[in-house]
């Protein structure tokens, strides 16, 4: 029995340069040193000492340049978002009398705070993204396998995303709230769970102090709707109730005169009151009164002070004019003992005793 001849595969000789520098393009330093010295150790050492550091330095320089360019773009974007809407809306208010300086200063401070917060968030995001990519490229130059790192980061990101959904929602809501300028520090707002003055605004939450002094910390992600009582302008609204037998023309004239006096008062007109007050007329016909509506356009957050001052002046003026402000009344009728006198009532104890005694006698006889 003869065995078939063994077949041997031809041994392929490896290129010494490929063995020294690897089968990767763009390793110019390693290839040149190997051609000059034909020494694998020197070629590899030259690559690690000269080629890789130069590439890493170039990556870092490019990352720095890109980061600076993007930060400048973020600064311009924030300036456009913060200043442009404000200038257009507040231009007419700033051209008014003495109160315009206060409005301008308040808006400038508010815009500066918004720009600082938005810019800080966007710049931090840009820096994190750019330098994270640069770090990955540097690790790639060091021949570190990035697949496990990327896979681990992806799994960690998914887990963090599921665990921090509320925090992410709060941050996104706070960012859009600042960009849209829904409210700021010093505004009086109603967000449902609480109503009061805004003391602090962050990307995570909003702090509000109500009229009783309680500070409410509300996460931005839980704010469904916002009612701002102090943005651009406010309105004092008073319904003055008079009796049905009152001359309504006279009552409206008195109300208008009191409102005009407040408008002409140098302590109120122009500072708290923005426009001449208006009497809109009869608002409701109630069960015992007629309501006449008075409206006054005021500076932001000044409507309550104007309403209190107007109520005081209206009460005094209506009293002087003899106009009755109705209130719940009840009429009581008393019967007079004259033609039909009421007979005296019997003694309850005597009647009750006789009736009980009669009842017991009936039961005994039965």
C-alpha positions in Angstrom: 0.0 0.0 0.0 1.5 3.2 -1.1 0.7 6.6 0.6 -0.1 9.6 -1.6 2.5 12.2 -1.5 1.9 15.0 1.1 1.0 18.3 -0.4 2.7 21.3 1.4 1.4 24.8 0.9 4.0 27.2 -0.2 5.2 29.4 2.6 4.5 33.1 1.9 7.3 35.4 2.8 6.2 38.5 4.7 7.5 41.9 3.7 9.9 43.1 6.4 8.5 46.6 6.2 4.9 45.3 6.7 6.2 43.3 9.6 7.8 46.3 11.2 5.3 49.1 10.4 2.1 47.1 9.9 -0.2 46.9 7.0 -1.6 50.4 7.5 -1.1 53.3 5.2 0.2 56.7 6.1 3.0 55.5 8.4 5.6 57.6 6.6 8.1 58.0 9.5 8.2 54.2 10.2 8.7 53.4 6.6 11.5 55.9 6.1 13.4 54.9 9.2 13.1 51.2 8.2 14.4 52.0 4.7 17.3 53.9 6.2 18.2 51.4 9.0 16.4 48.2 8.1 15.9 47.8 11.9 12.4 46.9 13.0 12.9 48.2 16.6 14.2 51.6 15.4 11.3 52.0 12.9 8.7 51.2 15.5 10.3 53.4 18.1 10.5 56.3 15.6 6.8 55.9 14.9 5.9 56.1 18.6 8.3 58.9 19.3 7.7 61.1 16.3 4.8 60.1 14.1 2.1 59.4 16.8 2.8 62.4 19.0 2.6 64.7 16.0 -0.7 63.3 14.9 -2.1 63.6 18.5 -0.9 67.2 18.7 -2.6 67.9 15.4 -5.8 66.3 16.6 -5.7 68.4 19.8 -5.0 71.6 17.8 -7.9 71.0 15.4 -10.2 70.2 18.4 -9.2 73.5 20.1 -9.8 75.5 16.9 -13.2 73.8 16.3 -14.2 74.4 19.9 -13.3 78.1 19.8 -15.2 78.5 16.5 -18.3 76.8 17.9 -18.2 78.8 21.1 -18.2 82.0 19.1 -21.1 80.8 17.1 -22.9 79.9 20.3 -22.3 83.4 21.7 -23.7 85.0 18.6 -26.7 82.7 18.6 -27.4 83.5 22.3 -27.1 87.2 21.7 -29.5 87.0 18.8 -32.0 84.9 20.7 -31.9 87.0 23.9 -31.7 90.6 22.5 -33.7 90.6 19.3 -37.2 89.7 20.7 -36.7 91.9 23.7 -35.7 95.0 21.7 -38.7 94.7 19.4 -41.3 94.2 22.2 -39.9 96.8 24.6 -39.0 99.6 22.2 -42.4 101.3 22.6 -42.2 101.0 26.4 -38.7 102.4 26.7 -39.8 105.5 24.8 -42.3 106.4 27.6 -41.8 108.7 30.5 -39.8 108.2 33.7 -40.7 104.5 34.1 -38.8 103.7 30.8 -35.4 103.8 32.6 -36.5 101.3 35.1 -38.0 99.0 32.4 -34.8 99.2 30.4 -32.6 98.5 33.3 -34.8 95.5 34.4 -34.9 94.1 30.9 -31.1 94.5 30.5 -30.5 92.6 33.8 -33.0 89.9 32.8 -31.5 89.5 29.3 -28.0 89.3 30.8 -29.1 86.5 33.2 -30.8 84.6 30.4 -27.8 84.9 28.1 -25.4 83.7 30.8 -27.5 80.6 31.6 -28.2 79.7 28.0 -24.6 80.4 26.9 -23.2 78.3 29.7 -25.3 75.3 28.8 -24.6 75.4 25.0 -20.9 76.1 25.5 -20.7 73.1 27.9 -22.4 70.9 25.4 -20.2 72.0 22.5 -17.0 71.5 24.6 -18.1 68.0 25.8 -18.9 66.8 22.2 -15.8 68.2 20.6 -13.3 67.0 23.2 -15.0 63.6 23.5 -14.5 63.1 19.7 -10.9 64.3 20.1 -10.3 61.8 22.9 -11.6 58.9 20.8 -9.3 59.9 17.9 -6.3 60.1 20.3 -7.1 56.6 21.7 -7.3 55.4 18.1 -3.8 56.7 17.4 -2.6 54.8 20.4 -4.0 51.6 18.8 -6.5 51.1 21.6 -9.6 49.0 20.6 -12.5 51.4 20.7 -15.2 48.9 20.1 -15.6 47.8 23.7 -15.4 51.4 24.9 -18.1 52.5 22.5 -20.3 49.5 23.3 -19.9 50.1 27.0 -20.7 53.8 26.6 -23.7 53.0 24.6 -25.1 50.6 27.2 -24.3 53.1 30.0 -26.0 55.8 28.0 -29.1 53.8 27.6 -29.3 52.9 31.2 -28.7 56.5 32.2 -31.3 57.7 29.8 -33.9 55.4 31.3 -32.9 56.3 34.9 -32.7 60.1 34.3 -35.7 60.7 32.1 -37.1 63.2 34.6 -33.8 65.1 34.9 -33.4 65.3 31.1 -37.0 66.5 30.8 -36.4 69.2 33.4 -33.3 70.4 31.7 -34.8 70.6 28.2 -37.9 72.3 29.6 -35.7 74.9 31.4 -33.6 75.5 28.3 -36.7 76.2 26.1 -38.2 78.3 28.8 -35.2 80.5 28.9 -34.9 80.8 25.1 -38.6 81.7 24.8 -38.4 84.1 27.8 -41.5 82.8 29.4 -40.6 84.4 32.8 -37.7 85.6 34.8 -36.5 86.6 38.3 -38.9 89.1 39.7 -41.9 88.1 37.7 -45.2 87.2 39.3 -46.4 84.0 37.8 -49.1 81.3 38.2 -47.8 77.8 37.3 -50.7 75.8 38.8 -49.2 74.3 42.0 -48.0 77.7 43.2 -48.5 81.4 42.5 -46.0 84.1 43.5 -42.8 86.0 42.7 -40.0 84.2 40.9 -36.8 84.2 43.1 -34.6 81.8 41.2 -34.6 80.2 37.7 -32.3 77.3 36.7 -32.4 74.6 34.1 -33.5 72.1 36.8 -36.2 74.0 38.7 -37.9 77.3 39.4 -38.2 78.8 42.9 -41.3 80.8 43.7 -42.3 82.7 46.9 -46.0 83.0 47.4 -47.8 85.8 49.2 -47.6 84.0 52.6 -43.8 83.8 52.3 -43.6 80.1 51.4 -40.9 79.2 48.8 -42.0 76.6 46.3 -39.3 74.7 44.3 -41.1 73.4 41.1 -39.2 71.1 38.6 -39.3 72.7 35.1 -40.5 69.4 33.6 -43.7 69.5 35.7 -44.7 73.0 34.6 -47.6 72.5 32.2 -48.7 76.1 31.7 -47.5 79.5 32.9 -49.5 82.6 33.6 -47.3 85.7 33.8 -48.9 88.6 35.6 -46.0 91.0 35.0 -44.7 90.8 31.5 -44.9 93.9 29.3 -48.0 95.4 31.0 -50.8 94.5 33.4 -54.4 95.5 33.8 -56.3 96.5 37.0 -59.9 95.4 36.7 -62.6 96.5 39.2 -66.3 95.7 39.1 -68.1 98.4 41.1 -71.5 97.2 42.3 -74.4 99.7 42.9 -78.0 99.3 43.8 -80.8 98.8 41.2 -82.4 102.1 42.0 -79.1 104.0 41.3 -78.8 106.4 38.4 -76.3 104.4 36.3 -75.1 107.4 34.3 -74.3 109.3 37.5 -72.5 106.2 38.9 -70.4 105.8 35.7 -69.6 109.5 35.8 -68.4 109.3 39.4 -66.3 106.3 38.6 -64.7 107.9 35.6 -64.0 111.1 37.5 -62.2 109.1 40.3 -60.2 107.1 37.7 -59.2 110.3 35.9 -58.0 111.9 39.1 -55.8 108.9 39.7 -54.4 109.2 36.2 -53.7 112.9 36.7 -52.1 112.3 40.1 -48.3 112.7 39.6 -47.7 110.0 42.1 -49.6 107.5 40.0 -50.1 108.6 36.4 -47.1 107.8 34.1 -45.4 105.6 36.7 -47.9 103.0 37.7 -50.8 103.9 35.3 -49.8 103.6 31.6 -53.0 104.8 29.9 -56.1 106.8 30.8 -58.6 104.6 32.6 -61.8 103.5 30.9 -65.2 102.7 32.2 -66.6 99.9 30.0 -70.1 100.1 31.4 -72.5 97.6 32.9 -70.9 94.2 33.3 -73.5 92.1 35.1 -77.0 92.3 36.5 -76.8 90.5 39.7 -79.5 89.4 42.1 -79.2 92.5 44.2 -76.8 94.8 42.4 -75.6 96.1 39.1 -71.8 95.8 38.4 -70.0 98.6 36.4 -66.6 97.6 35.1 -63.5 99.9 35.3 -60.2 98.9 33.6 -56.8 100.5 34.0 -53.7 99.6 32.1 -50.7 99.6 34.4 -47.0 98.9 34.6 -46.1 95.2 35.1 -46.9 94.0 38.6 -48.6 97.3 39.6 -52.2 96.2 39.0 -52.9 95.2 42.6 -51.6 98.5 44.1 -53.7 100.5 41.6 -56.8 98.4 42.4 -56.4 99.0 46.2 -56.0 102.8 45.7 -59.0 102.9 43.3 -61.2 101.0 45.7 -60.4 103.4 48.5 -61.1 106.5 46.3 -64.3 105.0 44.9 -65.7 104.2 48.3 -65.2 107.8 49.4 -66.5 109.3 46.2 -69.6 107.0 46.1 -70.4 107.9 49.7 -70.2 111.6 48.9 -72.4 111.2 45.9 -75.0 109.3 47.9 -74.7 106.2 45.8 -75.4 103.0 47.7 -73.0 100.1 47.5 -75.4 97.1 48.0 -74.8 94.4 50.5 -76.8 91.3 51.5 -79.9 92.4 53.4 -82.8 90.6 55.1 -86.3 92.0 55.9 -87.9 90.8 59.2 -91.7 91.2 59.8 -93.1 91.5 63.4 -96.8 90.8 64.1 -98.5 93.5 66.1 -100.9 92.5 69.0 -104.0 94.7 68.2 -107.2 93.6 66.6 -106.3 89.9 66.7 -104.5 89.2 70.0 -102.7 86.0 70.4 -104.1 83.8 73.2 -101.5 82.8 75.9 -100.0 79.4 75.4 -100.9 76.7 78.0 -98.4 75.3 80.4 -96.5 72.6 78.5 -95.6 70.7 81.6 -99.2 70.4 82.7 -100.5 69.3 79.3 -97.7 66.8 78.9 -98.4 65.3 82.4 -102.1 64.9 81.8 -101.6 63.3 78.4 -99.0 60.9 79.7 -101.2 60.0 82.6 -104.2 59.4 80.3 -102.0 57.1 78.1 -100.9 55.1 81.1 -104.5 54.7 82.3 -105.6 53.4 78.9 -102.8 50.8 78.8 -103.7 49.6 82.4 -107.4 49.2 81.5 -106.5 47.3 78.4 
